[in-house]
């Protein structure tokens, strides 16, 4: 998700109700939820401001980038709410960057989708995938092995593991698909011959695929589905592993309250709002993701598309504690593996 920090002030809603609170709330978020028109963030930040009078200050970056920024600001915290992907939310928790908060309606979120200590909860469920340009390629590459074809030389790009959530997910997926870290890194070493180069952003790759500058890139279902209306040439696919099976794993957007948040009460209100039944009911139709509340049962076309994409795909579950513990070493091993090309 996105490379450099983009500071986007959403000074939503000029009219403040007489009963409303004053002030602002600052959210640092991995990119993907501000895609589409209307975007899910845009729609619900506007609604939040109209309901509360609280203005939303929005800062967007890569999944690792938002946590890095939060860490650097630890002595002078600027953010109230953090939204990012695993293992970066777990990293933020381990560094003491979050404080416990039980959101309203938290009982409607499955235990597996929230931290046992109350530091974060899933806000939107999602899955990593690839995209291809359907106007250039007649069909999606069938397998990971197919992506090694010389026709993809410098026409394939993926976001960088350790910086982008989706890029880190791709590294983990190769570990799973090829049966271990060593075999996964060996594959990525081969793939580097086709890789255009590093990218701290996954989101920006979509436009490049749509234009035909790239034929294939990595991504995730929520973001790519939200981007598809403005990028009509892209199609989502999941390649098969050496065993012929397709697989992926849940990669949720987590939300948490920042430790020492300057406007913590406003942060709690925004978290409650984004996890409310009203906001969750259009997660699939507007954001292109899966809602996390058990009392929300979508039946819109996007939800049907998302489920169709996962038909016949094995869903596996990373141990995020182990992933976080090994992340630094795995990223170092990845850099060493690809540097030989």
C-alpha positions in Angstrom: 0.0 0.0 0.0 1.1 3.5 -0.7 4.8 4.6 -0.6 5.3 8.1 0.5 3.1 9.8 3.2 0.2 11.6 1.7 -1.3 14.1 4.0 -4.9 14.5 3.0 -7.0 16.8 5.2 -10.6 15.8 4.9 -12.3 18.9 6.4 -15.7 17.3 6.0 -19.1 19.0 6.4 -19.3 22.7 6.9 -22.4 22.5 9.0 -21.9 21.5 12.7 -25.0 20.4 14.6 -25.7 22.3 17.8 -25.2 19.2 19.9 -21.9 18.3 18.3 -18.5 18.0 19.9 -15.7 20.3 18.7 -12.3 19.4 17.6 -10.5 17.1 15.2 -9.5 13.5 15.0 -6.4 12.3 13.2 -6.2 8.9 11.5 -3.1 7.3 10.0 -4.1 4.7 7.5 -2.7 2.2 5.1 -4.0 3.0 1.6 -6.8 1.3 -0.2 -9.9 2.6 1.6 -9.8 6.0 -0.1 -10.0 4.4 -3.6 -13.2 4.5 -5.6 -15.8 7.3 -6.1 -17.3 7.5 -3.6 -14.7 6.0 -1.4 -15.7 4.2 1.8 -13.5 6.5 3.9 -14.8 9.6 2.1 -18.4 8.6 2.6 -18.1 7.8 6.2 -15.7 10.6 7.2 -18.3 13.0 5.8 -21.1 11.3 7.7 -19.0 11.2 10.9 -18.4 14.9 10.7 -22.0 15.7 10.1 -23.0 13.6 13.0 -20.4 14.8 15.5 -18.9 18.0 14.2 -15.5 16.4 14.5 -13.2 17.0 11.5 -11.2 14.1 10.2 -7.5 14.7 9.4 -6.4 11.8 7.2 -2.8 10.7 6.6 -2.2 7.8 4.2 0.9 5.7 3.5 2.1 2.1 3.1 1.2 -0.4 5.8 4.6 -0.3 7.3 5.0 3.4 6.6 2.2 4.6 8.9 3.6 2.5 11.8 7.1 3.9 11.2 5.8 7.4 11.3 3.8 6.7 14.5 7.0 5.2 16.0 9.1 8.3 15.1 6.4 10.6 16.7 6.2 8.5 19.9 7.5 11.4 22.0 5.1 13.8 20.4 2.1 11.7 19.2 0.1 13.3 16.4 -2.4 10.5 15.5 -5.4 9.3 17.4 -6.4 6.2 15.3 -4.3 3.7 13.3 -5.5 1.5 10.5 -3.1 -0.9 8.9 -2.5 -4.5 7.9 -0.9 -7.4 9.7 1.9 -7.9 10.7 2.3 -4.1 11.0 -0.6 -3.7 13.5 0.9 -6.4 15.6 4.3 -4.5 15.3 2.6 -1.3 16.5 1.1 -3.2 19.5 4.5 -4.8 20.4 6.1 -1.3 20.4 3.6 0.2 22.8 2.0 2.4 20.1 -1.6 1.4 20.9 -3.9 1.6 23.9 -6.7 -0.8 24.8 -10.2 0.1 23.8 -13.3 -1.9 23.5 -15.4 -0.4 20.7 -19.2 -0.2 20.8 -20.6 -3.3 19.1 -17.3 -5.1 19.6 -19.2 -8.2 20.7 -20.4 -8.4 17.0 -16.8 -9.1 15.9 -15.5 -12.6 16.1 -12.8 -13.3 18.8 -10.3 -14.4 16.0 -10.7 -10.9 14.4 -9.6 -8.9 17.4 -6.7 -8.7 19.8 -7.2 -10.5 23.1 -5.9 -7.5 24.9 -8.2 -5.1 23.2 -5.5 -3.2 21.3 -7.0 -3.6 17.8 -9.8 -5.2 15.9 -10.4 -6.0 12.3 -12.4 -3.3 10.5 -12.6 -4.8 7.0 -11.6 -8.3 5.9 -9.6 -8.7 2.7 -7.4 -11.1 0.8 -4.2 -10.6 -1.3 -4.2 -11.4 -5.0 -2.7 -10.3 -8.3 -4.1 -8.2 -11.1 -3.4 -8.4 -14.9 -4.2 -6.2 -17.9 -7.0 -8.1 -19.7 -6.6 -6.0 -22.9 -3.0 -7.2 -23.3 -3.3 -10.8 -21.9 -6.0 -13.1 -23.2 -6.1 -14.9 -19.9 -4.6 -14.6 -16.4 -1.3 -16.3 -15.7 -2.3 -19.8 -14.5 0.5 -20.3 -11.9 3.3 -18.7 -10.0 5.6 -20.6 -12.5 3.9 -18.8 -15.4 5.0 -15.4 -13.9 8.6 -16.4 -14.6 7.9 -16.3 -18.4 10.3 -13.9 -20.2 7.4 -12.1 -21.7 6.8 -10.5 -18.3 10.4 -9.0 -18.2 10.0 -5.6 -16.7 6.3 -5.8 -17.2 5.7 -7.3 -13.7 6.0 -5.4 -10.4 5.1 -6.1 -6.8 5.3 -4.0 -3.8 8.2 -4.4 -1.5 8.1 -6.8 1.4 8.7 -5.1 4.7 7.3 -1.8 3.5 4.0 -2.6 2.0 1.4 -4.9 3.5 0.5 -6.6 0.2 4.2 -7.0 -0.6 4.8 -8.6 2.7 1.8 -10.8 2.1 3.2 -11.9 -1.3 6.5 -13.0 0.4 4.5 -15.0 3.0 2.3 -16.5 0.3 5.4 -17.8 -1.6 6.7 -19.3 1.7 3.4 -21.2 1.9 3.0 -22.1 -1.7 6.5 -23.4 -2.1 6.6 -25.2 1.2 9.0 -23.1 3.2 11.0 -19.9 3.4 14.1 -21.2 1.5 12.0 -22.4 -1.4 9.9 -19.2 -1.4 12.9 -17.0 -1.5 14.4 -19.1 -4.3 11.2 -18.4 -6.3 11.4 -14.6 -5.6 15.0 -14.7 -6.7 13.9 -16.1 -10.1 10.9 -13.7 -10.3 13.3 -10.7 -9.8 14.4 -11.1 -13.4 10.9 -9.9 -14.5 10.4 -7.4 -11.6 10.5 -3.8 -12.8 11.9 -2.8 -9.4 11.0 -2.0 -5.8 7.7 -0.2 -4.9 6.7 0.8 -1.4 3.2 1.3 -2.8 0.8 -1.4 -4.0 -2.0 1.1 -4.8 -0.1 3.0 -7.5 0.6 -0.3 -9.4 -3.0 -0.5 -10.5 -2.9 2.4 -12.8 0.3 1.1 -14.4 -1.4 -2.2 -15.1 -4.5 -0.5 -16.5 -2.3 1.6 -18.9 -0.4 -1.5 -20.0 2.9 -0.2 -18.7 2.8 -3.3 -16.5 1.0 -6.6 -17.4 0.9 -8.0 -13.9 1.1 -6.7 -10.4 0.2 -7.8 -6.9 -2.7 -6.3 -4.9 -5.6 -7.2 -2.7 -9.3 -7.9 -3.4 -10.7 -4.9 -1.6 -8.4 -2.3 -3.1 -8.5 -3.7 -6.6 -12.2 -4.1 -6.7 -12.7 -0.5 -5.5 -10.2 0.6 -8.2 -11.8 -1.4 -11.1 -14.4 1.2 -12.1 -11.7 3.7 -12.9 -9.3 1.1 -14.2 -11.4 -1.0 -16.5 -8.5 -3.1 -18.0 -7.6 -4.8 -14.8 -8.8 -8.2 -13.7 -8.1 -10.0 -10.4 -6.6 -13.4 -10.3 -5.0 -15.9 -7.9 -2.3 -18.1 -9.4 -1.9 -21.8 -8.6 1.1 -23.2 -6.7 3.3 -26.1 -7.8 0.6 -28.5 -6.6 -2.0 -27.0 -8.9 -4.0 -25.5 -6.0 -4.9 -21.8 -5.5 -4.6 -20.4 -2.0 -4.6 -17.1 -0.2 -5.2 -15.8 3.4 -7.1 -13.2 5.3 -5.3 -9.8 5.4 -7.7 -7.5 7.3 -7.5 -3.8 7.8 -7.1 -3.5 11.6 -8.1 -0.5 13.5 -6.8 0.6 16.9 -6.6 3.6 19.3 -3.1 5.2 19.4 -1.4 5.4 22.8 -1.2 8.9 24.2 -3.5 10.1 21.4 -4.0 13.9 21.6 -7.7 13.5 20.9 -8.4 10.0 22.3 -12.1 10.6 23.0 -12.6 11.7 19.4 -10.5 8.7 18.3 -12.8 6.3 20.2 -15.9 7.9 18.5 -14.4 7.5 15.0 -13.5 3.8 15.8 -17.1 3.2 17.0 -18.5 4.9 13.9 -16.4 2.9 11.4 -17.3 -0.4 13.2 -21.0 0.5 13.5 -23.6 -1.5 11.7 -24.4 1.4 9.4 -20.8 1.8 8.2 -20.2 -2.0 8.0 -23.3 -2.5 5.8 -21.7 -1.0 2.8 -18.2 -2.3 3.2 -18.7 -4.6 0.2 -20.8 -2.4 -2.0 -18.7 0.8 -1.5 -15.2 -0.4 -0.3 -15.2 -3.8 -2.1 -14.2 -5.6 1.1 -15.8 -8.1 3.6 -17.6 -6.6 6.7 -16.4 -7.9 10.0 -19.6 -7.7 12.0 -21.5 -11.0 12.4 -24.9 -9.1 12.2 -24.1 -7.7 8.7 -25.1 -10.0 5.9 -24.5 -8.4 2.5 -26.1 -9.5 -0.7 -24.9 -6.8 -3.2 -23.1 -7.5 -6.4 -19.6 -6.8 -5.1 -20.1 -9.3 -2.3 -21.1 -11.9 -4.8 -18.0 -11.0 -6.9 -15.7 -11.3 -3.9 -17.1 -14.7 -3.0 -16.8 -15.9 -6.6 -13.1 -14.9 -6.6 -12.6 -17.2 -3.6 -14.5 -20.1 -5.0 -12.1 -23.1 -5.1 -9.4 -21.2 -3.3 -7.8 -22.7 -0.1 -7.8 -20.2 2.7 -4.9 -20.6 5.1 -4.1 -18.7 8.3 -0.6 -17.2 9.1 0.5 -17.2 12.7 1.0 -13.4 12.9 3.0 -13.6 16.1 5.5 -15.9 14.4 5.4 -13.7 11.3 6.2 -10.6 13.3 9.0 -12.3 15.3 10.7 -13.4 12.0 9.8 -10.4 9.9 13.1 -8.5 10.2 15.2 -11.6 9.4 12.8 -12.6 6.6 13.0 -9.2 4.9 16.8 -9.2 5.2 16.9 -12.7 3.7 14.6 -11.5 0.9 16.8 -8.5 0.1 19.9 -10.8 0.0 18.1 -13.3 -2.2 17.0 -10.7 -4.9 20.3 -8.8 -4.8 22.1 -11.7 -6.6 20.2 -10.9 -9.8 
